[in-house]
Structure formats: C-alpha cells, structure tokens
Amino acid sequence: MYKFLLLLILLVFMSVPTYAGTEQELNRAITRTAAYLQRTVRNPQISTIGGEWTVLGLARSGRRVPNSYFQRYLANVERHLTESDGVLDRRRLTEYSRVILALTAAGFNPRDVAGFDLTASLDDFERVTWQGINGAIFALLALDSLEYDSGIREQLVEEILQRQAPDGGWSLRGDVGDADITGMALQALAKYMHNPYVYTAVQRALSFLSDIQDENGGFSGGMAGSQPSVESAVQVLVALAELGLPLDDERFVKNGNTVLDNVLSFKLPDGSFSHTAECNEPNLMATEMGFYGMVAALRSLEGQNSLYRMSDRILR
C-alpha cells in the first residue's frame, strides 16, 4: 500500500509541468532587455522601430520604468498631432493602431490626446483595410485592447477569415501562409473563439504553424525569408499566449524545443537580440520584438492578462 501511494504521488508530480526555472530565466532576461531598451531608445517616437513596441513592451513588462519615460513618448505624440492637425498618416491606419496600443499600455487615454480621438480613425472599414490584412489585424488588436467603441469589429473579423490561405495560414499577399502574419492574425482572432468559424480557422492555422515549425522550435519564411528569425518565432509565441495555450503545447515542441526556447536562443549577453542566428549582432527591431515576446510568455506563465488584453490598465 505504501509503495502504491508513493508511486501515485510521484506520478502526480511528474504530470505537472514546472516552470520555475523558465520563469526565473525569463525574469532575468526581461530585466536585462528592459534596461538595454531604455538605454538605447531614450526618447521614443511615433515609429515602428524605437517607438511604440518599446513603449508597449516596457509598460506590460512589470519592470520599474520611470513615469517620465512614458511621459516623453506622450509628449512626442501630442506634439506630432498638434503640428499635423491630428493626422498620423492619411493612408496607413496601422499608425493609429500601433499608437493606440502603446498609449493604452502606458495608461494614457487614446481618445483624448491633445484633443484628438485616435480611436475614431479606426471606425472606417475601407480606410482601415486599405493596407490589406495587416490593417484589419492591428485595428482589431487596438480596438479590443480596452474595448474601445467601434462599429466594424465583425467586419474586421470577417475580413481576416476571408483572407485565410488554403494551407491554413495567412500572408500579406498571395495564397501561401507565413509564420509572421499567421501569428498576428491569431492574436487578433483570439478573443473571438466563441465564433465557430473563428474556432475552425484558428485550428487550421495552428496545424499549419505546427507543420512548418523547425527542429529548433523556430520559424522561417516571414521577415527573414528562408532563415529562421526571432521576429517570426515571437509572433507565434504571442499568438499561443493570446489564445491561452500552454507554451509547451505538444504541437509546438520539436526535438524538445518550444517556441519560447527558440526566442531565447536569439538573446545576446547585453540584453539585445539578433535578427537571425547567422547575424549574431544586436538588432533593434529584433530586440523590441524579442522583448515583448518574452513579456507575453511571462504573463502567460504567471496567469496575468495577456499582452494585448489591457483591462488591467487604468487610464489617466
């Protein structure tokens, strides 16, 4: 009887995954990269590099970041809006989506920035989707980050569903999916899993991503072309976290390597990230994305709101 109970206890503990080591490593890595980004991006601007993604990552990281850092970003946004009569970009509305995400993460109200409501620009379906699927994806992420009012949510969801490729993935153009855009599409659709059409599309996309994952847990065919890149792996990692899937979901463990393992493999000693394994030198875009990928993973492991679900934020 004693041996049976001992065996039962061992089996129970063996069946429960332990993330203590992973969480400790992530916490150390996040702290190091947060410091690197604050040294490197001292005055965040409205920009795809050195701007919103750094602000978003730092604001969602749980690290101590001086409020003055976020105030500098807000001041830069306000200055731009004042000088341009409230226009971020007349055609590329992903500019609005990205800024809304960063402001929300930092606790600022994007509905009143220098007197302008940035969310209002995302209520025009034709303008939002002029860029293609990425316009729809990021508009949905921005609007859903804090449930901002919009009359085109269902249209945006339908637009993403209609653009799914025959292989189950998504891409900016063509009918062959890639890891980057597929991951982004899944992030946007994650809140709509109650919709049976979304559920089916998501399952197809997860099968597609599982099939193209390499033996190191990574992905290629996106931003780095034929080479595996940290950016591609990050988009899949964030998608898993947004969907509430375990980071060690058996579909995404190859040769013992998870997507998170692959992302961490691009980390350099100073806290920066390289774009690809062959580059092995700091790349700011890779670092920003590697950083918010780690943040998304840690939030998932700790059971916090996901990277893009910001109901835990109180706007100033």
C-alpha positions in Angstrom: 0.0 0.0 0.0 2.9 2.4 0.9 4.6 1.7 -2.4 1.4 2.3 -4.3 0.8 5.7 -2.6 4.5 6.7 -3.2 4.1 5.8 -6.9 0.9 7.7 -7.1 2.5 10.8 -5.6 5.4 10.6 -8.0 3.1 10.3 -11.0 1.1 13.3 -9.9 4.2 15.5 -9.5 5.6 14.2 -12.8 2.5 15.1 -14.7 2.5 18.7 -13.6 4.9 20.9 -15.7 7.2 23.1 -13.6 8.1 26.5 -14.9 10.2 27.8 -12.0 13.4 27.6 -14.0 11.8 29.1 -17.0 10.2 32.0 -15.1 13.5 32.8 -13.3 15.3 32.9 -16.7 12.6 35.0 -18.2 12.6 37.4 -15.3 16.3 37.9 -15.6 16.2 38.2 -19.4 13.3 40.7 -19.3 15.1 42.9 -16.7 18.3 42.9 -18.8 16.5 43.7 -22.0 14.3 46.4 -20.4 17.5 48.1 -19.3 19.0 47.8 -22.7 16.0 49.3 -24.4 15.8 52.2 -22.0 19.5 53.0 -22.7 19.0 52.6 -26.5 15.6 54.2 -27.0 15.9 57.2 -24.7 13.3 59.3 -26.5 10.6 57.0 -28.0 8.9 58.4 -31.1 6.0 57.5 -33.3 7.9 54.8 -35.2 7.8 51.1 -36.0 11.4 50.9 -34.6 12.4 52.9 -31.5 8.8 53.8 -30.7 5.6 52.0 -29.9 6.9 48.5 -29.5 9.4 49.5 -26.9 6.8 51.5 -25.0 4.3 48.6 -25.2 6.9 46.1 -24.0 8.1 48.2 -21.1 4.6 49.1 -20.0 3.5 45.5 -19.9 6.7 44.1 -18.5 6.2 44.7 -14.8 9.7 46.2 -14.6 10.3 49.6 -12.9 10.3 52.2 -15.6 10.3 55.9 -14.7 7.0 57.6 -15.5 9.0 60.3 -17.2 9.9 57.8 -19.9 6.3 57.3 -20.9 5.6 61.0 -20.5 8.3 61.7 -23.1 6.5 59.4 -25.5 3.2 61.0 -24.8 4.7 64.5 -25.4 6.1 63.4 -28.7 2.7 62.0 -29.8 0.9 65.2 -28.7 3.5 67.4 -30.5 3.1 65.5 -33.7 -0.7 65.6 -33.5 -0.8 69.3 -32.8 1.6 70.0 -35.7 -0.3 67.8 -38.2 -3.9 68.7 -37.1 -4.5 65.3 -35.6 -3.2 63.2 -38.6 -0.7 60.4 -38.0 -1.0 59.1 -41.6 -3.7 59.6 -44.2 -3.5 56.1 -45.7 -1.7 53.7 -43.3 -4.0 53.4 -40.4 -1.7 50.9 -38.7 0.0 54.0 -37.4 -3.1 54.8 -35.4 -3.4 51.2 -34.2 0.2 51.0 -33.0 0.0 54.3 -31.2 -3.3 53.3 -29.5 -1.8 50.1 -28.3 1.3 51.9 -26.8 -0.7 54.7 -25.2 -3.2 52.2 -23.7 -0.4 50.0 -22.3 1.2 53.1 -20.8 -2.0 54.2 -19.2 -2.9 57.1 -21.4 -6.3 57.7 -23.0 -6.0 57.5 -26.8 -9.5 59.0 -27.1 -8.1 62.3 -25.9 -4.6 63.1 -27.0 -4.0 66.8 -27.5 -7.8 67.0 -28.0 -7.9 64.2 -30.7 -9.6 60.9 -30.5 -7.3 58.4 -32.2 -9.8 55.5 -32.0 -12.3 57.4 -34.2 -10.0 56.8 -37.2 -10.4 53.0 -36.8 -14.2 53.1 -37.4 -13.9 53.4 -41.2 -13.6 49.8 -42.7 -12.4 50.9 -46.2 -9.6 53.1 -44.8 -8.6 50.5 -42.2 -8.3 47.7 -44.8 -6.6 49.8 -47.5 -3.3 48.3 -46.4 -4.6 44.8 -46.5 -4.9 42.2 -43.8 -2.4 43.9 -41.5 -4.6 46.9 -41.3 -7.5 44.7 -40.2 -5.4 42.7 -37.7 -3.9 45.7 -35.9 -7.1 47.7 -35.9 -8.8 44.8 -34.1 -6.0 44.4 -31.6 -6.1 48.1 -30.9 -9.8 48.4 -30.5 -10.0 45.3 -28.4 -7.1 46.2 -26.1 -9.5 48.1 -23.9 -12.9 47.5 -25.7 -12.9 50.8 -27.4 -16.2 51.7 -29.2 -16.3 50.5 -32.8 -19.0 49.6 -35.3 -16.7 47.5 -37.6 -15.5 44.7 -35.3 -17.5 42.0 -37.1 -16.4 43.3 -40.5 -12.7 43.1 -39.4 -13.1 39.6 -38.1 -14.8 38.5 -41.3 -12.1 40.2 -43.4 -9.4 38.2 -41.6 -11.3 35.0 -42.0 -11.8 35.6 -45.7 -8.1 36.1 -46.3 -7.0 32.8 -44.8 -4.9 30.8 -47.3 -5.7 27.3 -48.5 -2.8 26.0 -46.3 -4.4 27.4 -43.2 -2.0 30.3 -42.8 -2.2 34.0 -43.6 0.2 36.2 -45.5 0.3 39.8 -46.7 -0.2 38.7 -50.3 -0.5 35.5 -52.2 -2.1 32.2 -51.2 0.7 30.7 -49.2 0.8 31.4 -45.4 3.8 32.5 -43.4 4.5 32.4 -39.7 4.6 36.1 -39.1 1.2 37.1 -40.4 -0.4 33.9 -39.3 0.7 34.6 -35.7 -0.6 38.1 -35.9 -3.9 37.0 -37.3 -4.3 34.5 -34.5 -3.5 37.2 -31.9 -6.4 39.4 -33.3 -8.8 36.5 -33.5 -8.1 35.1 -30.0 -10.9 37.0 -28.4 -13.5 35.5 -30.8 -13.0 31.8 -30.2 -16.7 31.6 -29.3 -17.5 32.1 -33.0 -17.4 28.6 -34.6 -16.0 30.0 -37.9 -13.1 31.6 -36.0 -12.6 28.5 -33.9 -12.3 26.4 -37.1 -10.0 28.9 -38.8 -7.7 29.0 -35.7 -7.4 25.2 -35.5 -6.4 25.1 -39.2 -3.8 27.9 -38.6 -2.4 26.1 -35.6 -2.0 22.9 -37.6 -0.2 24.9 -40.3 2.2 26.5 -37.9 2.9 23.2 -36.2 3.8 21.7 -39.6 6.2 24.5 -40.6 7.9 24.7 -37.2 11.6 23.6 -37.4 13.5 21.2 -35.1 14.8 24.1 -33.1 11.3 25.3 -32.3 11.6 28.2 -34.7 10.1 29.5 -37.9 11.3 30.9 -41.2 9.6 32.2 -44.3 8.5 35.5 -42.9 10.6 38.6 -42.1 13.9 36.8 -42.7 12.9 34.9 -45.8 14.4 31.4 -45.8 16.2 31.9 -42.5 14.6 31.3 -39.1 14.2 34.7 -37.3 13.3 35.8 -33.8 10.6 38.0 -35.2 8.8 35.1 -36.8 9.0 33.0 -33.6 7.8 35.9 -31.5 4.6 36.3 -33.4 3.8 32.6 -32.9 4.8 32.8 -29.2 2.5 35.8 -28.7 -0.3 34.0 -30.5 -0.1 31.0 -28.2 -0.2 33.3 -25.2 -3.2 35.3 -26.5 -5.0 32.0 -27.2 -4.4 30.8 -23.7 -2.5 27.8 -24.9 0.3 26.2 -22.9 3.7 27.4 -24.1 4.8 23.7 -24.1 1.7 22.6 -26.1 2.8 19.3 -27.7 2.0 20.6 -31.2 4.7 23.2 -30.7 7.5 21.2 -29.2 10.0 19.9 -31.8 13.1 17.9 -30.8 12.5 19.0 -27.2 12.4 22.7 -28.2 9.5 25.1 -27.6 8.8 28.3 -29.4 10.0 30.2 -26.2 13.2 28.2 -26.3 13.8 29.3 -29.8 13.1 33.0 -29.0 15.5 32.9 -26.1 18.2 31.4 -28.4 18.5 34.8 -30.2 19.2 36.7 -26.9 22.7 38.3 -26.6 24.6 38.8 -23.3 23.9 42.6 -23.2 20.1 42.1 -23.3 19.7 42.7 -27.0 18.5 40.2 -29.6 19.9 39.3 -33.0 17.6 39.1 -36.1 18.8 35.6 -37.1 21.3 33.1 -35.7 23.8 33.9 -38.5 23.7 37.7 -37.8 24.6 37.3 -34.1 24.7 41.0 -33.6 22.2 43.5 -31.9 19.2 44.5 -34.0 16.8 47.0 -32.5 13.7 45.6 -34.3 14.6 42.1 -33.2 15.2 43.3 -29.6 11.9 45.1 -29.3 10.0 42.1 -30.6 12.1 39.6 -28.6 11.4 41.7 -25.5 7.6 41.9 -25.9 7.6 38.2 -26.8 9.3 37.4 -23.5 6.8 39.6 -21.7 3.9 37.8 -23.3 5.4 34.5 -22.3 5.9 35.5 -18.7 2.4 37.0 -18.4 1.1 33.7 -19.7 3.1 31.6 -17.2 2.1 33.9 -14.3 -1.6 33.8 -15.3 -1.8 37.6 -15.9 -3.8 39.4 -18.6 -2.2 38.7 -21.9 0.0 41.3 -23.7 -2.9 42.8 -25.7 -5.7 42.4 -23.2 -5.4 45.5 -21.2 -8.4 45.6 -18.9 -5.9 45.6 -16.1 -4.9 49.2 -17.1 -6.5 52.3 -15.6 -6.2 55.2 -18.0 -5.0 58.6 -16.7 
